[in-house]
Amino acid sequence: MTIEERLKYLRAFIMLVSGLIILICDVVNKVGLTKLLIDLLVIMIIFYIIGGIVVWVIKKALAMPDKAQLAKELEVSELDSEGEGEEEAGESPADQFGLL
């Protein structure tokens, strides 16, 4: 499952939860229907935008490689390049240790 598939409904979920909260608060406070709908629309638009920002930040954070992983890959590539240099010089690991 890719990152996009996992985050597909996060924006809508954030928006709907915020809408539910504002709806409950307005009903408990006995706000008029027109004011309730205007509040609900404004809050849902704001949290839709916030949800988009959250999804973008999460995608960027998950796409960044880990520093430890980068160091390990650099170390492996350095070892590979050192091994190639010795083989090019005509000396194999068996010759180095006197096995042949």
C-alpha positions, 0 to 999 in steps of 0.5 A: 500500500503506497503513501497516497493510498494510505492518506487518500481519505485523511483530508476528508476525515479531518474536515468531517470530524471538525464539522461534527464538533462544530455541529454538536457545539452549535446544537448544544448552544441552541444556535439558529439554523442559518448561523449553524449552517454558515459556521459549518460551511466556514469550518469545513472549508478551513479544515479542508485546507488544513487537511491538505496541508497535513497530507502534504507535510506527511508525504514530505516527511515520509519521502525523506530518507533516514540519515542512518540509512543514507550513511549506511548506503554511503558506507556500502558504496565506499566499500564497493569502490575500494574493492573495485580499485584493488581488483583493477590493480591485479591483486585479488583478496586471495592473493593478499592473504597468500591463499594462491 
